[in-house]
């Protein structure tokens, strides 16, 4: 099992996921008799996607497996989506099909809360952005446990482009817009209803559409 559709697949034995946010697992397997004696890289090259695999929660004390409703792998990438509301603790997941004789995987998932954006500044021009000065007063006040913000940018500012600096880290020497492998998306709209922006690093320009 893994969290990526990239081929060859990268096996996953542990992960961190945000409580209340849906995520997907991708299921693949290989014939043990044919590929079992190979190194892992060789086994993965021989792996195939596996549909109709039920995702379940493992009780690590008793070994009992409880199926997750509607979490069955399907589609061209044999994926299943699920959501856990808890924001702390651990969940152990596996995949199985009672009609198949397989070696069930085990994935330890650490549940965490939403990240907090530590820095968010808007600038009207590249010079101010580069020097980190004269940030626009519309920049919102940040709150713990929140990373999604929406502000109204004046049209005369958007006409020349808006520069956004953001980071999950308060350390100016190590800014990052990535959390648990996902990049923050920054978007700017204009007076005609258009949008621009994409998931990028902390130093990218965001212009009006």
N, C-alpha and C positions, 0 to 999 in steps of 0.2 A: 504494500500500500504506500501511497505517496500523496504529496500535495501539489504535484506539477504534472502537466500533460506532456512535458518535453520528453523526447526520445533520444537516447535510451533513458529509461526512468531512473530516478534517484530514490532509493528506498528510504522510508522515514520510520524511525522508532520513537521519536519524541517531537513535540511541537508546543508552541504557545498560541492560544487563541483568545480573542476578546469575547467576554460573556455578552450574550444578546445579539451577536453578529453571526450570520450564516457563513459557513465555510464548507468546502468540498473536499472529499477524499477520492483518489483515483486508484482503482484496484487492478492489479496485474499479477500474473503468476507464470511459472514455468514447470515443465515436466521434470520431476525429480530424477526419474530413471535416465532421462536423456541429458539433462544439464546439471544435475545435482553435484557431480564431482568437479565441476569447473570452478574457477575463481568467480567472485561475485560479478565482475565485469562481464564475463562470459555468460553467466546465468541471466543477467539483465538483457543482454543482446538477444537471448532466446525467449524472453518473456512475452506474453500476450495479454491484452486487456481481457478482463473477466467481468462479464455482466451477470446480473441476477445474484449478486453477492449481498447478503444481508449484513448491515453494520450493526454491531451490538456493543453494549457496555459490559465490561468484565468486572465482577466483584473479585478483587485480588485476594481476599481472605478465603472465600469459599470456592472460587473458580467458576461460579455461576455466570452465565451470559444472558443478558436481557436485551432483546432486540429493540432497536430504535424505530418507532413507527415511520413508515414511508422512506426510510434510509436504505434503499436498495440500489446497487450500481446499475446504470443503464447508459445507453447512448454510445457513440463512437469512441468515447474516452473512458467508458465504464466508470462514471462518476456518481457519487451520492452526496447530497447536501444535507446539512444538519445544523442545529442551533442549540447551544446550552446557555441558560440564563445566568448561571452562577459566575461570579467574577473572581473567585479564588478557589483553591484546592486543585485536585487532579481528577481526570477522567481517563480510564483505560479502555481503549477501543480495539475491536477485532472485526474480522469479516469472515463469514461462513456461508455455506450452502449445504443443508442437510442431505441433499442428493449427491453431493460430491465428497470424495475422500481427499481432503486437503490439509496441509499444515497451516493452522490459523495464525495470522500475524498478531502482534501486540504492540499498540502505540500508546505511549503515555502523553496525555494532553494536559498541559498546565493552563488553567483558566485565569485570565487577568482582566483588569478593568480597562475601560477606555483610556487612551493616553491623554496627557495634558500638553497642549501646545504651550511652549515656554516663551517663544518670541513671535510676534506678528507685527510687522511695520509696513505701511504703504507709503510710496514715494511718487511724486509727480514727474520726476525726470531722472535720467540715469546718473547724473552727477551727484545728486543727493543720495541716490541709492548706493552708489559706489562708496561714498564717504559716510554713509549711515547718519545723515543729518537732515533736519527739517522734515521729519515724517509728517504725513497728513494727519490733522486732528481727528479725522473720522475713524482712525484705527481703534477697534474695540478694546475694551478692558478684558484681559484674559481671566478665565476661571478654571479652577482645578477640575480635572476629569472631563475636559471639553477640548475638542480640536476642530469643531465645525462652527464657522462664523459667517455671517452675511452682513455686508455693509452697503450703503448707497453711495456710489461715487458720482460726483458732479460731472455732467456731460462735458464741460470744457476741459476737465482733467482727463477723462477717458478719451477725448479726441486726440490727445497727444500720447496716450498710453499710460498705463499704471504699472509701477514696479513693486512687486511684493517680495518681502523678505520674511521667511518664517522658519521655525526650527522647533523640533521636539527637545532639543538640548539648550540649556541656558548658557553653555560654554561657547563663547564666540569663536574659540579656536577649533571647535568640533561641531559645527552646525549639521543638522540632518533633518530631512523631511521623510525619513523612512521609519516605519514602526512595524515590527513583526513581518518584515519582508514586503510591506506594501508602502507605496509612496503617496504622500499627500497630494491631492488634486487641487489646483488653484485656478479659479475661473473668474473672468471679468465679462460683464455684459455691457452692451451699449444702448443708446436711446432707440435704436431700431429693433431691439429684441435679439440681436446676435450675441454669440458667446465666443470667447477664445480662452485658451489655456490648456494645460496638460499636466500629467504627473511628471514632475521634474525635480531637480535638486534645489537647494536653497538660494541659488544665485541666478535664477533664470528670469528674464523679462516677461511680463504679462501685458499684452497690449489689448486695446479695445478691438472689437470685431468690425 
